[in-house]
């Protein structure tokens, strides 16, 4: 890398705050769930706007996929938590 780019990267890393997740954040949430969330809400909005049977079917399918993915993510997180748990950590 060039020296000016190195200086820029150094400045950015020194002065950019590090992301600190809130204590309210969900440890099981994934970027994939964010995408499914957006897809579901776009489909639901389109179904409300156009009120067509096909759009309602797409929204329903999108909703089912989204909520199943949430359930799967929660179960996976809980299973990994239980596997990593020791009497000292509990």
MARVO-771235 format. One record per residue (C-alpha): residue number from 0; residue in three letters; x, y, z. Coordinates in steps of 0.2 Angstrom, whole numbers, padded with zeros to 4 digits. Layout:
   seq   type      c1      c2      c3
   NUM    Ala       X       Y       Z
...
//
This chain:
   seq   type      c1      c2      c3
     0    Unk    0000    0000    0000
     1    Unk    0005    0018   -0003
     2    Unk    0011    0028    0012
     3    Unk   -0004    0040    0010
     4    Unk   -0016    0025    0011
     5    Unk   -0007    0018    0026
     6    Unk   -0009    0035    0035
     7    Unk   -0027    0036    0030
     8    Unk   -0030    0018    0037
     9    Unk   -0021    0022    0053
    10    Unk   -0031    0038    0056
    11    Unk   -0047    0029    0053
    12    Unk   -0043    0015    0064
    13    Unk   -0038    0027    0078
    14    Unk   -0053    0039    0077
    15    Unk   -0067    0027    0072
    16    Unk   -0077    0021    0087
    17    Unk   -0077    0002    0089
    18    Unk   -0095   -0005    0089
    19    Unk   -0101   -0010    0106
    20    Unk   -0116   -0021    0105
    21    Unk   -0130   -0016    0117
    22    Unk   -0134   -0027    0132
    23    Unk   -0151   -0028    0123
    24    Unk   -0144   -0035    0107
    25    Unk   -0149   -0053    0103
    26    Unk   -0134   -0065    0103
    27    Unk   -0142   -0077    0091
    28    Unk   -0146   -0063    0077
    29    Unk   -0136   -0066    0061
    30    Unk   -0134   -0055    0045
    31    Unk   -0144   -0068    0036
    32    Unk   -0159   -0065    0047
    33    Unk   -0157   -0046    0043
    34    Unk   -0159   -0050    0025
    35    Unk   -0174   -0062    0028
    36    Unk   -0182   -0048    0039
    37    Unk   -0180   -0035    0025
    38    Unk   -0187   -0048    0012
    39    Unk   -0202   -0052    0023
    40    Unk   -0207   -0034    0027
    41    Unk   -0205   -0029    0008
    42    Unk   -0217   -0043    0003
    43    Unk   -0229   -0039    0017
    44    Unk   -0229   -0021    0012
    45    Unk   -0232   -0025   -0006
    46    Unk   -0246   -0037   -0002
    47    Unk   -0255   -0024    0008
    48    Unk   -0252   -0011   -0006
    49    Unk   -0258   -0022   -0020
    50    Unk   -0270   -0034   -0011
    51    Unk   -0267   -0048   -0024
    52    Unk   -0269   -0066   -0019
    53    Unk   -0252   -0070   -0027
    54    Unk   -0244   -0056   -0016
    55    Unk   -0252   -0062    0000
    56    Unk   -0245   -0080   -0004
    57    Unk   -0228   -0073   -0007
    58    Unk   -0229   -0063    0009
    59    Unk   -0235   -0078    0019
    60    Unk   -0221   -0089    0012
    61    Unk   -0208   -0076    0016
    62    Unk   -0215   -0074    0034
    63    Unk   -0214   -0093    0036
    64    Unk   -0196   -0094    0030
    65    Unk   -0191   -0079    0041
    66    Unk   -0199   -0085    0057
    67    Unk   -0192   -0103    0054
    68    Unk   -0175   -0096    0052
    69    Unk   -0177   -0086    0069
    70    Unk   -0182   -0102    0077
    71    Unk   -0167   -0112    0070
    72    Unk   -0155   -0098    0075
    73    Unk   -0162   -0098    0093
    74    Unk   -0161   -0117    0094
    75    Unk   -0143   -0117    0087
    76    Unk   -0137   -0103    0099
    77    Unk   -0145   -0112    0114
    78    Unk   -0137   -0129    0109
    79    Unk   -0120   -0121    0108
    80    Unk   -0123   -0112    0124
    81    Unk   -0127   -0128    0133
    82    Unk   -0112   -0137    0125
    83    Unk   -0100   -0124    0131
    84    Unk   -0108   -0122    0148
    85    Unk   -0098   -0128    0163
    86    Unk   -0103   -0128    0181
    87    Unk   -0091   -0114    0184
    88    Unk   -0099   -0103    0170
    89    Unk   -0116   -0106    0176
//
